[in-house]
Amino acid sequence: MLVERGLQVMNVEVVGDAYAIASNYLRRTGAIPETYLTHDRLLEIIVQMFDRGEVNRIRLANKAIASFEASRLATDV
């Protein structure tokens, strides 16, 4: 499904699938809590990457996981 966001069109399915993949992995590793709530920071990372042109859901999820884990490590130090 395509949704207009200002002048851009966002494919909600790609973002949703990438979020589902990334959040499932991060929940299983314990990086984010086991809840049904959307993790805002992870979603923000995915949307930013999508806005920059990444449209492959697997690559988007993998890059979001790496970015999320890197930002978590940077704040833990």
CNS distance restraints for C-alpha pairs under 8 A (distance, minus, plus):
assign (resid   1 and name CA) (resid  11 and name CA) 5.86 0.50 0.50
assign (resid   1 and name CA) (resid  12 and name CA) 5.89 0.50 0.50
assign (resid   1 and name CA) (resid  13 and name CA) 6.19 0.50 0.50
assign (resid   2 and name CA) (resid   9 and name CA) 6.21 0.50 0.50
assign (resid   2 and name CA) (resid  10 and name CA) 5.58 0.50 0.50
assign (resid   2 and name CA) (resid  11 and name CA) 4.67 0.50 0.50
assign (resid   2 and name CA) (resid  12 and name CA) 6.18 0.50 0.50
assign (resid   3 and name CA) (resid   9 and name CA) 5.56 0.50 0.50
assign (resid   3 and name CA) (resid  10 and name CA) 5.29 0.50 0.50
assign (resid   3 and name CA) (resid  11 and name CA) 6.52 0.50 0.50
assign (resid   3 and name CA) (resid  12 and name CA) 6.86 0.50 0.50
assign (resid   4 and name CA) (resid   8 and name CA) 5.87 0.50 0.50
assign (resid   4 and name CA) (resid   9 and name CA) 4.43 0.50 0.50
assign (resid   4 and name CA) (resid  10 and name CA) 6.24 0.50 0.50
assign (resid   5 and name CA) (resid   9 and name CA) 5.77 0.50 0.50
assign (resid   5 and name CA) (resid  10 and name CA) 6.75 0.50 0.50
assign (resid  11 and name CA) (resid  15 and name CA) 6.71 0.50 0.50
assign (resid  12 and name CA) (resid  16 and name CA) 5.85 0.50 0.50
assign (resid  13 and name CA) (resid  17 and name CA) 5.96 0.50 0.50
assign (resid  14 and name CA) (resid  18 and name CA) 6.08 0.50 0.50
assign (resid  14 and name CA) (resid  55 and name CA) 6.83 0.50 0.50
assign (resid  14 and name CA) (resid  56 and name CA) 7.36 0.50 0.50
assign (resid  14 and name CA) (resid  57 and name CA) 5.49 0.50 0.50
assign (resid  15 and name CA) (resid  19 and name CA) 6.05 0.50 0.50
assign (resid  15 and name CA) (resid  46 and name CA) 6.78 0.50 0.50
assign (resid  15 and name CA) (resid  47 and name CA) 6.82 0.50 0.50
assign (resid  15 and name CA) (resid  50 and name CA) 7.33 0.50 0.50
assign (resid  15 and name CA) (resid  57 and name CA) 7.05 0.50 0.50
assign (resid  16 and name CA) (resid  20 and name CA) 6.12 0.50 0.50
assign (resid  17 and name CA) (resid  21 and name CA) 6.24 0.50 0.50
assign (resid  17 and name CA) (resid  57 and name CA) 6.37 0.50 0.50
assign (resid  18 and name CA) (resid  22 and name CA) 6.11 0.50 0.50
assign (resid  18 and name CA) (resid  46 and name CA) 7.38 0.50 0.50
assign (resid  18 and name CA) (resid  57 and name CA) 4.84 0.50 0.50
assign (resid  18 and name CA) (resid  58 and name CA) 6.37 0.50 0.50
assign (resid  18 and name CA) (resid  60 and name CA) 6.03 0.50 0.50
assign (resid  18 and name CA) (resid  61 and name CA) 4.63 0.50 0.50
assign (resid  19 and name CA) (resid  23 and name CA) 5.77 0.50 0.50
assign (resid  19 and name CA) (resid  42 and name CA) 7.49 0.50 0.50
assign (resid  19 and name CA) (resid  43 and name CA) 6.44 0.50 0.50
assign (resid  19 and name CA) (resid  46 and name CA) 6.98 0.50 0.50
assign (resid  19 and name CA) (resid  61 and name CA) 6.53 0.50 0.50
assign (resid  20 and name CA) (resid  24 and name CA) 5.93 0.50 0.50
assign (resid  21 and name CA) (resid  25 and name CA) 6.37 0.50 0.50
assign (resid  21 and name CA) (resid  58 and name CA) 7.74 0.50 0.50
assign (resid  21 and name CA) (resid  61 and name CA) 6.13 0.50 0.50
assign (resid  22 and name CA) (resid  26 and name CA) 6.14 0.50 0.50
assign (resid  22 and name CA) (resid  61 and name CA) 5.05 0.50 0.50
assign (resid  22 and name CA) (resid  62 and name CA) 6.95 0.50 0.50
assign (resid  22 and name CA) (resid  64 and name CA) 6.96 0.50 0.50
assign (resid  22 and name CA) (resid  65 and name CA) 5.87 0.50 0.50
assign (resid  23 and name CA) (resid  27 and name CA) 5.88 0.50 0.50
assign (resid  23 and name CA) (resid  32 and name CA) 7.67 0.50 0.50
assign (resid  23 and name CA) (resid  39 and name CA) 7.91 0.50 0.50
assign (resid  23 and name CA) (resid  42 and name CA) 7.63 0.50 0.50
assign (resid  24 and name CA) (resid  28 and name CA) 6.22 0.50 0.50
assign (resid  25 and name CA) (resid  29 and name CA) 6.33 0.50 0.50
assign (resid  26 and name CA) (resid  30 and name CA) 6.11 0.50 0.50
assign (resid  26 and name CA) (resid  31 and name CA) 5.09 0.50 0.50
assign (resid  26 and name CA) (resid  32 and name CA) 5.78 0.50 0.50
assign (resid  26 and name CA) (resid  65 and name CA) 7.33 0.50 0.50
assign (resid  27 and name CA) (resid  31 and name CA) 5.94 0.50 0.50
assign (resid  27 and name CA) (resid  32 and name CA) 5.13 0.50 0.50
assign (resid  27 and name CA) (resid  33 and name CA) 6.05 0.50 0.50
assign (resid  27 and name CA) (resid  34 and name CA) 5.85 0.50 0.50
assign (resid  30 and name CA) (resid  34 and name CA) 7.97 0.50 0.50
assign (resid  31 and name CA) (resid  69 and name CA) 7.88 0.50 0.50
assign (resid  32 and name CA) (resid  39 and name CA) 7.73 0.50 0.50
assign (resid  38 and name CA) (resid  43 and name CA) 7.53 0.50 0.50
assign (resid  39 and name CA) (resid  43 and name CA) 6.37 0.50 0.50
assign (resid  40 and name CA) (resid  44 and name CA) 6.02 0.50 0.50
assign (resid  41 and name CA) (resid  45 and name CA) 6.29 0.50 0.50
assign (resid  42 and name CA) (resid  46 and name CA) 6.38 0.50 0.50
assign (resid  42 and name CA) (resid  64 and name CA) 7.04 0.50 0.50
assign (resid  42 and name CA) (resid  68 and name CA) 6.61 0.50 0.50
assign (resid  43 and name CA) (resid  47 and name CA) 6.14 0.50 0.50
assign (resid  44 and name CA) (resid  48 and name CA) 6.11 0.50 0.50
assign (resid  45 and name CA) (resid  49 and name CA) 6.28 0.50 0.50
assign (resid  45 and name CA) (resid  64 and name CA) 6.04 0.50 0.50
assign (resid  45 and name CA) (resid  67 and name CA) 7.61 0.50 0.50
assign (resid  45 and name CA) (resid  68 and name CA) 7.54 0.50 0.50
assign (resid  46 and name CA) (resid  50 and name CA) 6.11 0.50 0.50
assign (resid  46 and name CA) (resid  60 and name CA) 6.71 0.50 0.50
assign (resid  46 and name CA) (resid  61 and name CA) 7.30 0.50 0.50
assign (resid  46 and name CA) (resid  64 and name CA) 5.80 0.50 0.50
assign (resid  47 and name CA) (resid  51 and name CA) 6.04 0.50 0.50
assign (resid  48 and name CA) (resid  52 and name CA) 6.34 0.50 0.50
assign (resid  49 and name CA) (resid  53 and name CA) 6.63 0.50 0.50
assign (resid  49 and name CA) (resid  54 and name CA) 5.82 0.50 0.50
assign (resid  49 and name CA) (resid  60 and name CA) 7.08 0.50 0.50
assign (resid  49 and name CA) (resid  64 and name CA) 7.86 0.50 0.50
assign (resid  50 and name CA) (resid  54 and name CA) 4.78 0.50 0.50
assign (resid  50 and name CA) (resid  55 and name CA) 5.99 0.50 0.50
assign (resid  50 and name CA) (resid  60 and name CA) 7.41 0.50 0.50
assign (resid  54 and name CA) (resid  59 and name CA) 7.72 0.50 0.50
assign (resid  54 and name CA) (resid  60 and name CA) 6.26 0.50 0.50
assign (resid  55 and name CA) (resid  60 and name CA) 6.88 0.50 0.50
assign (resid  56 and name CA) (resid  60 and name CA) 5.87 0.50 0.50
assign (resid  57 and name CA) (resid  61 and name CA) 6.03 0.50 0.50
assign (resid  58 and name CA) (resid  62 and name CA) 6.17 0.50 0.50
assign (resid  59 and name CA) (resid  63 and name CA) 6.04 0.50 0.50
assign (resid  60 and name CA) (resid  64 and name CA) 6.04 0.50 0.50
assign (resid  61 and name CA) (resid  65 and name CA) 6.13 0.50 0.50
assign (resid  62 and name CA) (resid  66 and name CA) 6.27 0.50 0.50
assign (resid  63 and name CA) (resid  67 and name CA) 6.05 0.50 0.50
assign (resid  64 and name CA) (resid  68 and name CA) 5.89 0.50 0.50
assign (resid  65 and name CA) (resid  69 and name CA) 6.06 0.50 0.50
assign (resid  66 and name CA) (resid  70 and name CA) 6.04 0.50 0.50
assign (resid  67 and name CA) (resid  71 and name CA) 6.13 0.50 0.50
assign (resid  68 and name CA) (resid  72 and name CA) 6.16 0.50 0.50
assign (resid  69 and name CA) (resid  73 and name CA) 6.16 0.50 0.50
assign (resid  70 and name CA) (resid  74 and name CA) 6.18 0.50 0.50
assign (resid  71 and name CA) (resid  75 and name CA) 6.33 0.50 0.50
assign (resid  72 and name CA) (resid  76 and name CA) 6.23 0.50 0.50
assign (resid  73 and name CA) (resid  77 and name CA) 6.41 0.50 0.50
